[in-house]
Amino acid sequence: VDALSRILGVDRPVPTVMVSALTAEESPITFEGLELGAVDFVEKVASLPLHREELARRLAAAALVDPRKIRWARLQRPFPPPPRRAGPTPSRAVAVLAGRPGMAPLLALLNGLPAGYGAGFVVLLDLPAAVVRAFAAYLDRFSSLRVRALLDSAPLLPDTVHLVPVSRPALVVGKGGTPWLSPLDPPRGADPSAGAAHFCTSVFEAFPGRATCVLLAGAPPGSDTGLAEARRRGLPALCQSPDSATETGALVRALQRVPASATGGVATLLSAVVASLTGAP
């Protein structure tokens, strides 16, 4: 971590890929490295040929990245959490779709977002469940919002971020007037892109006219359909700009399909999310 801070803190930072046994899926050091601006991470594995191929692929992708465009501002001390709201139902919902390249932008976004708006955040992550659980614990240290990993059915709470692994996309359903998140087990052979699209639609239908869609780097297949559906319904549709991301495929596909309401780096997306929560133009 000290080496990364020095390599990436100079005037001419170098794109850096972490290769270490410490970058196991559940290790917080992975998140710390991404926070500092590392482009990617590769865990040491026993199979040398597979490891060589994977490392070569990651290095080739990293060579195309300008680390100055993905350098994140120093994390701030989170705003003091607000007192718990009397009502259990969020006033609005924000659906976020991201993958491993979107972990650092999501961390920076949540770090700058004050609580107290009463919104419920649902984040569909293209990551294994073990990583989602560890990442939720890490994010909770830097966010004024409560951050929880959702691996079972639970109510959608205000001022709370619910992280959902893409292996079990969540459906928002009504139970006694309160929105609930119920992870789905996709049938064998199901189109993987259907889960992300269905995830977005369920959030939009549970909060008609009161939802926001945000796409970050690495968003799972089908995210472009979710962004397009948000635009069709006249909802805020926000997308990270490709030039601020380490992986651009999902973002480019989404923007080619439909123009977003707002596109930019974390600072731009943060302002747009706050505006959507306050009803500002």
C-alpha positions, 0 to 999 in steps of 0.5 A: 500500500505504501508503494502504491501511494508513492507510485501513484502519487507522483506527477507522472503516475504509472498504471499499476496492477497489483499481483499478490496473494494478499489480493484474495477476494475477501481481503480489504487490501484489495479495496485499499489498492483500488482506492489509491488508484491501482488499475487492477488486481490479480491474485496469485494462483497455483496454475502458472499457465492460466496465471500468465495468460490472465496477467498478460490480459490485465496488463494489456488493458492497464497499459491503455489507462491514463491513471491521472483520469482515475485518480480519486480524491482523498476520502473525507470523513463521512458526514455524521449519520442522521437519526433513524427516520420514523418511517421505514419506507424510503422516499426515493430509490437509486439503482446502481449497476457496477463491476470490479472496475466500478468499485473505486468510483462507487467508494468515492461516490458514497463517501461524498454523499450525505445521508438524510435524504431518506433514499434507499440505494440498491447496488447490483455488483458483478462480483462474487457474493464473498467479495460483495460481503467484504466490500460492504463492510469496507464501504460502511467505514467511509459512508454516511449511509449504512451499507449492507450486503443483501444475500437474503430477503430484507426490507429496503431501508432509507439512508441505506445502501444495499449491495447485491451480487449479480448472481442473485439479482434483487426484485423489489416487491411490496409487503404490507406497503413496504418495499422489500428486496428479494434476491432471485435465483436465475433459472439454469441457462437463463440469459445473464443480461435479463437479470440486470434489466429486470433488476432496474425495472423492478426498482422503477416500478416500485418507485414510480417517478421516484427512482434514479439509475446510475451506471458505473464501470464494469456494469453487468450485461443488460445494464444498457437496457436498464439505463434505456428504460430509465430514460423511457420513463423520464427518470434520471439516467446517469452514466460514468464517462468512459474517459474516467473509467478503467473499463469502458465496454459497458459504459460505451454500449450504454451511451451508444444505445441512449444518451444519459441525463448526465455523464461524467466522473464521480464529482459530476455523478455525485451532484446529479444524484443529489439533485435527483434526491432533492428534486433540483433541475 
